[in-house]
Every structure is written in structure tokens, then in C-alpha cells.
Amino acid sequence: MSKQQHALYVIIPTLNEEKSIGDVVRRCKIALAAFDYEIIVVDGSHDKTRKIAGRLGTTLLREKDQGYGAAYLTGFEYAIGKRNDSIIVMIDADLTYSPEDIPSLIDPILKGEADLVLANRFALMDTNAMSLRNKLGNKVISRFVSQLCGIKIGDSQTGFRAITSNCLRRMFLETKGMPLATEMLIEAKKCDARIVELSLPYHSRVGNSKIRAMHDGYGILWTLLRLVSELDPFIIYGRLGALFCLLGLGFGTYAMMGWYQWHFLGANTWPRLGSALLSVLFVVGGTVIFSLGILLDTLMRNMRSTSYREKLALSEN
């Protein structure tokens, strides 16, 4: 497929990136010389970032709301309104990703093999490019995303991505913080998007990190659980219900042992009424939650089936 058949929009969110934004934009221009492209800088800075990016001929957008996700939502709104058949590239402004790798990143889309392409940072990461804490946190979150969503990926939080505008239009994205990366993957799963992951270099950042490890980590996990409960309710409610039932059985067994010792063996102990009450509460609660999971899962499957039949009917017409 010809490079010129797609317009290419490179979105760069910036927050006080005056030390690196010039290099990122210049290197993007060199790497994309053979493409029909536009570089969009979504800025919320208080330094010279906006001035430097403006001098280099980029499209400047003011970030509507503060946050990593909010910046991208602003860029997406602009890009998908320009051309129907386009490719949107997400890249950070701190030189952790090489602009020269953009052609490699979008190649699976140009070949018609993918709707969303992710750059896995871990295979080709520079020494000390990421702290041990962040590396472990990213791998744990990526494992959760893979297991809960059924998406085989090694780096769910990568900030270097390419996506088709048609795929992006089918997504409902609303997260204004770092969890946008996770939200995009779950929405891609809902859309049956073809996801490809490539191993591309990851370098030490220029400037200060904007990541708040604990705050962003909690936000990502909460977003993951919320969205997975919509994608496949039984994964969350079914497992939670089963856990409650198991706890109820455990408390019930403990209570029965106490009653047996008191009634038959004459032990000088009272029956464990508190454990018996907890057993009943956990079993009843677990059964209700488990049943709710089955009900929601059935409803979601029927909704997807109806949506599929409607799309099939439209395509036949």
C-alpha cells in the first residue's frame, strides 16, 4: 500500500519539554519526509515549549484539561476530523522513543495487517532508562491486562503507538490521565481491532518525569477493573462471587468444628455463632454476585450479537 494513500498525524503531548521538543520535531520531519504528515503538539506548558514547537511549523493545540489522556483526547479530536482514512501516531516529547522508528511502527498498518500497533519497550530498553520500580509496575499491569482482557501483549503502558482513524472512531475514550493507555487497549478489544506489538528501542528521558507512580498505578488498575467488567462481566463478578462463597465455606467449616466440639465432645467452648453468621453472609453474597455476573454476561453477549447482526444487515444492503 502506498505511503501517500494515508495521511499521517503525529500527536505529541507536551508539558514543559523545552529541552527536547525541538529535537523530536526535527527528527520527525526527517523520518517522515516520504509521507503526507502533520505534526500536532498538544501543549500545557509554562516554559518555551510552545514557542519552540511553533517556530518549527507544527500545529499547536492548547490542552483543554490537564493530564496525559486529556492531551491525547484533544489531539484525537483534531486528527480524526481531518481525514477519514488516516494513521495517528502517539509519541512522547522526552526522546524516550526514536522518531526514526515511526515508519517501522506504522508499517503493519500500511500492509493491512493491523489497526493498532504498540511498541514494546522492554526488549530493547537502554540501561537505566526505567527505574526498577516502574519496570516491575509496568510488567505487573501488563500481565493483568493480558490475563483479564485476553490480549497477548508485553507492554500495555507504552506511549509509542499507531492507530487507524477508523479504529479510533469506534472507541469510546474518556480517561484524562495515564490510564488512557489501558482504556485504549480494552476499547480495541471491544472493537475486535487487530493489535500488533513490535520491539522498538526505549531510551533514557530528557527532562523530568511527569509520572506519579502510586497515583497513576492505582488509576490504571481501577480503570482496568471498570472496563473489564464492561467487556466481560463474568471475569470480575464470577470470580468475586466464587471467592465470597469459598470464604463462606471456610467460616462455615470453622463454625461446624466448634459446634461439634461443644455438642459431642463436651468442650468448654461456646458454639462459634459469629463464624456461622459470617458464613451465611459470604455464601449468600457470593451467590448473588455470581448470579449477577452470569446475568450481565448474558446481557452483554446478547447486545454484541444484536450489534453484529445489525452491522451484517447494513453491509448486505
C-alpha positions in Angstrom: 0.0 0.0 0.0 1.4 3.4 -0.9 2.5 5.7 1.8 0.6 8.6 0.2 -2.7 6.8 0.5 -2.8 7.7 4.2 -2.4 11.0 5.9 -0.2 10.7 8.9 -0.8 12.7 12.1 1.8 12.6 14.8 0.5 13.7 18.1 3.0 14.9 20.8 1.7 15.9 24.2 4.0 18.3 26.0 4.3 19.7 29.5 7.5 21.8 29.9 9.5 19.9 27.3 11.7 22.8 26.0 14.9 20.8 26.3 13.7 18.1 23.9 10.7 19.2 21.8 12.9 20.8 19.1 14.9 17.6 18.6 11.7 15.5 18.5 10.0 17.6 15.9 13.1 17.9 13.7 13.8 14.2 13.7 10.1 13.5 13.0 10.3 15.7 9.9 13.4 13.9 8.6 12.0 10.4 9.3 8.6 11.2 7.6 9.9 13.1 4.5 8.3 10.5 2.3 4.9 10.7 3.9 1.9 13.1 3.9 2.2 14.1 7.5 1.2 16.7 10.1 2.8 17.1 13.5 0.4 18.1 16.2 1.8 19.4 19.5 -0.8 19.5 22.3 0.7 21.8 24.9 0.1 22.6 28.5 3.5 24.1 29.3 4.7 27.1 31.2 8.1 27.3 29.6 9.3 27.8 26.0 7.9 24.5 24.6 5.1 26.1 22.7 7.3 28.8 21.2 9.9 26.3 20.0 7.3 24.0 18.5 5.6 26.9 16.8 8.8 28.0 15.1 9.3 24.5 13.7 5.9 24.6 11.9 3.9 22.3 14.0 0.1 22.5 14.6 -0.3 23.8 18.1 -3.2 22.9 20.2 -3.9 24.1 23.8 -4.5 21.2 26.2 -8.2 21.6 27.2 -7.8 19.7 30.5 -4.7 18.8 32.5 -3.4 15.3 32.1 -1.7 12.9 29.7 -5.0 11.4 28.5 -6.6 14.8 28.1 -3.9 15.9 25.8 -4.3 12.9 23.5 -8.1 13.3 23.5 -7.6 16.9 22.3 -5.2 15.7 19.6 -7.5 12.8 18.6 -10.5 15.1 18.2 -8.5 17.3 15.8 -6.9 14.5 13.8 -10.0 12.3 13.1 -11.9 15.4 11.9 -9.3 16.0 9.1 -9.3 12.8 7.0 -11.3 9.6 7.1 -8.5 7.2 6.1 -5.5 8.3 8.2 -3.0 6.9 10.7 -2.4 8.6 14.0 0.9 8.2 15.8 1.3 8.8 19.5 4.8 9.6 20.7 6.2 11.3 23.8 8.2 14.5 23.7 11.1 13.4 26.0 13.1 11.4 23.4 12.5 8.1 25.1 11.2 6.9 21.7 13.1 7.5 18.5 11.1 9.4 15.8 13.2 7.4 13.3 11.2 4.3 14.3 7.8 5.8 13.2 8.0 4.2 9.7 8.6 0.8 11.3 5.7 1.4 13.7 3.2 2.2 11.1 4.4 -0.5 8.6 1.9 -3.2 9.8 -1.0 -0.7 9.2 0.3 0.2 5.8 0.4 -3.5 4.9 -3.1 -4.0 6.1 -2.1 -6.3 9.0 -3.1 -4.2 12.0 -5.4 -1.5 13.2 -3.4 -0.7 16.4 0.4 -1.1 16.7 2.3 -0.9 20.0 6.0 -0.5 20.7 7.2 -2.9 23.4 9.9 -1.1 25.4 11.3 -4.0 27.4 13.2 -6.0 24.7 15.4 -3.1 23.5 15.5 -0.8 26.6 18.6 1.2 27.4 20.3 0.6 30.7 18.8 2.8 33.4 16.1 4.1 31.0 13.5 3.0 33.6 13.7 2.5 37.3 13.3 -1.0 38.7 10.0 0.1 40.5 8.5 1.4 37.3 9.7 -1.6 35.3 8.1 -4.1 37.7 4.9 -2.0 38.0 4.6 -1.9 34.2 5.1 -5.6 33.8 2.6 -6.4 36.6 0.0 -4.1 35.0 0.7 -5.6 31.5 0.2 -9.1 32.9 -3.1 -8.1 34.4 -4.3 -6.5 31.1 -3.2 -9.6 29.1 -4.9 -12.1 31.5 -8.2 -10.1 32.1 -8.7 -8.9 28.6 -7.3 -11.8 26.6 -4.8 -9.6 24.8 -1.3 -11.1 24.3 0.9 -8.1 24.9 4.1 -7.5 26.9 3.8 -3.7 27.4 0.4 -2.3 27.9 1.5 1.1 29.0 3.8 2.0 26.1 3.4 5.6 24.9 4.5 4.9 21.3 1.6 3.7 19.3 0.0 3.9 15.9 -3.7 3.5 15.2 -6.0 4.0 12.2 -8.5 6.8 12.4 -11.3 4.3 11.5 -10.4 2.2 14.5 -10.2 5.3 16.8 -13.6 6.4 15.8 -15.1 3.2 17.1 -13.6 3.7 20.5 -15.2 5.4 23.5 -12.2 7.1 25.2 -12.8 9.4 28.2 -9.9 8.9 30.6 -7.9 12.1 31.1 -4.9 10.7 32.9 -2.3 7.9 32.3 -5.0 5.1 32.3 -5.9 6.2 28.8 -3.3 3.7 27.5 -5.2 0.8 29.2 -8.5 2.2 28.2 -7.4 2.2 24.5 -6.5 -1.4 24.6 -9.7 -2.5 26.2 -11.7 -0.5 23.7 -9.6 -2.0 20.9 -10.6 -5.4 22.2 -14.3 -4.4 22.2 -13.9 -3.3 18.5 -12.2 -6.5 17.5 -9.2 -4.5 16.4 -6.1 -6.2 15.1 -3.4 -5.5 17.5 0.3 -5.9 16.7 3.2 -5.4 19.1 6.8 -4.6 17.9 10.0 -4.5 19.9 11.5 -1.0 19.5 14.2 0.9 21.4 13.4 2.8 24.6 15.9 5.5 25.8 16.6 7.5 28.9 14.3 10.5 29.1 15.4 14.1 28.6 14.0 16.3 31.3 11.9 15.4 34.4 9.5 12.6 34.5 5.8 13.5 34.8 4.8 10.1 36.1 3.3 9.8 39.6 3.9 6.1 40.2 1.5 5.2 43.0 -1.3 7.6 41.9 -1.1 6.5 38.2 -0.7 2.9 39.2 -4.0 2.9 41.2 -5.7 4.8 38.4 -4.7 2.3 35.8 -5.8 -0.7 37.9 -9.1 0.9 38.7 -9.7 1.7 35.0 -8.8 -1.8 34.1 -11.3 -3.4 36.5 -14.0 -1.0 35.5 -13.6 -1.6 31.8 -13.1 -5.3 32.0 -16.4 -5.5 34.0 -18.0 -4.0 30.9 -16.1 -6.2 28.4 -16.6 -9.5 30.2 -18.6 -9.1 33.4 -18.3 -12.7 34.4 -14.5 -12.4 34.8 -14.9 -9.9 37.6 -18.3 -10.8 39.2 -17.9 -14.6 38.7 -14.5 -14.7 40.3 -15.5 -12.4 43.1 -18.7 -14.4 43.8 -16.7 -17.6 43.8 -14.2 -16.1 46.3 -17.0 -15.0 48.6 -18.5 -18.5 48.5 -15.2 -20.1 49.4 -14.8 -17.7 52.3 -18.3 -18.6 53.4 -17.5 -22.3 53.3 -14.3 -21.7 55.3 -16.2 -19.8 58.0 -18.9 -22.4 58.0 -16.4 -25.3 58.4 -14.8 -23.4 61.3 -18.2 -22.9 62.9 -19.2 -26.6 62.5 -16.0 -27.7 64.1 -16.7 -25.5 67.1 -20.3 -26.8 67.4 -19.1 -30.4 67.1 -16.5 -30.0 69.9 -19.1 -28.3 72.1 -22.1 -30.6 71.5 -20.4 -34.0 71.2 -17.1 -33.7 73.0 -18.3 -31.5 75.8 -15.6 -28.9 75.2 -15.8 -25.9 77.4 -16.3 -23.6 74.4 -19.3 -21.7 73.1 -20.6 -22.5 69.5 -18.9 -20.2 67.0 -22.1 -18.2 66.2 -20.1 -15.2 64.7 -18.4 -17.5 62.3 -21.7 -19.1 61.4 -23.2 -15.7 60.7 -20.3 -14.7 58.5 -20.5 -18.0 56.6 -24.2 -17.3 55.8 -23.4 -13.7 54.7 -20.5 -14.6 52.5 -22.3 -17.6 50.8 -25.5 -15.5 50.2 -23.5 -12.5 49.0 -21.2 -14.7 46.8 -24.2 -16.4 45.3 -25.9 -13.1 44.5 -22.7 -11.7 42.9 -22.0 -14.9 40.9 -25.6 -14.8 39.6 -25.2 -11.1 38.7 -22.1 -12.0 36.7 -24.0 -14.6 34.8 -26.9 -12.2 34.1 -24.6 -9.3 33.0 -22.5 -11.7 30.8 -25.7 -12.9 29.1 -27.0 -9.4 28.5 -23.6 -8.3 27.1 -23.5 -11.3 24.7 -27.0 -10.6 23.5 -26.1 -6.9 22.9 -23.0 -7.9 21.0 -24.9 -10.4 19.0 -27.6 -7.8 18.1 -25.0 -5.3 17.2 -23.2 -7.8 14.9 -26.5 -8.7 13.1 -27.2 -5.0 12.6 -23.8 -4.5 11.1 -24.2 -7.6 8.9 -27.5 -6.3 7.6 -26.1 -2.9 6.8 -23.2 -4.5 4.9 -25.5 -6.7 2.9 -27.6 -3.6 2.0 
